[in-house]
Amino acid sequence: MEVDYSGAESVSSIAKLRNSKQFSEIMDKIAIYVEKQRKNSEGDC
């Protein structure tokens, strides 16, 4: 996963992204998407 660091001012501001609510929500959505893809691919076998 690529993260755009161009707007970040420091390492600490980047580190805050990892614990942010928005980042957490995005990661949850990705996990749900991956699980759906996994279920779909199992049905194709």
Secondary structure, 3 states (H helix, E strand, C coil): CCCCCCCCCCHHHHHHHHCCHHHHHHHHHHHHHHHHHHHHHHHHC
